[in-house]
Amino acid sequence: MSRPHRIVFANEKGGTGKSTTAVHVAVALAYRGANVAAFDLDHRQRTMCRYFENRAETMQRRGIDLPTARCHVVEGMNEAAMERFVEERAAGADFVVIDTPGRDDPLARHAATTADTLVTPMNDSFVDFDLIGQVEGESFKVRKLSFYAELIWEARIKRSRTSIEQNRAQMDWVVVRNRTGYTEARNMGRINQALAEMSKRVGFRVAKGLSERVIYRELFPSGLTLLDKGHLGDLGTSHLVARQELRGLVASLRLPDNTVEIVPEGAQ
């Protein structure tokens, strides 16, 4: 690839599993042999970079080598400075993974508009759906686009005008539904309908994400992921199912693949 494929995880609402999803996708790409550069735009919480710092400490403590990404915190920059910073730190990378804060933020808006693949995780609730569109209170029909959806729509139009001359593909916007296992059936059906209607209007795809599982919170201190076979101890059935969910999510993102999957020593 002439330039790194940029994957941006963006949602102005917190608590949607955005950072967890970003870390696992970055590690999955590293397992494919890709060179991955990660950038954390939330300089307050630094969840993604903290995860990779914990991962590095675990590797050093155990004397093991695991596929990983190099992570950088973006702080105190304007849009132009951020772009220079990303370009410099991502030199030689196959993929750039950007995690944005769960709040309205100028750099997060900018990052979303520059994505090759824009991933918007959401919980299956109309509270989260409100980020991309508003629905009628009785019929649950989509009433209007949200500011965020309009922002991405305009960015995609602008991108289409310059994609040919810049040799870039159209932005692929993927709305990822996390925690679907805990959604009441009737509510899930209404959200299905609203997402289907909205996707036709603004052109995003819908993918199944990660269920609510304690394992994701438990792995954070060690920096390990569900992909680190042979380093997690005995896994229960639910953990194996979660690993399959993760693999399904990565496949559904349809990311470029010019790499060869690698398996770390001691994996099984």
Secondary structure, DSSP 8 states (H G I E B T S, - for coil): --S-EEEEE--SSSSSSHHHHHHHHHHHHHHTT--EEEEE--TTT-HHHHHHHHHHHHHHHHT------EEEE--S--HHHHHHHHHHHTTT-SEEEEE--SS--HHHHHHHHT-SEEEEEEESSHHHHTTTEEE-TTT--EEEE-HHHHHHHHHHHHHHHHTTTTT----EEEEEEE-GGGS-HHHHHHHHHHHHHHHHHH--EEEE-----HHHHHHGGGT--TT-TTSS-S--HHHHHHHHHHHHHHHHTT----S-----TT--
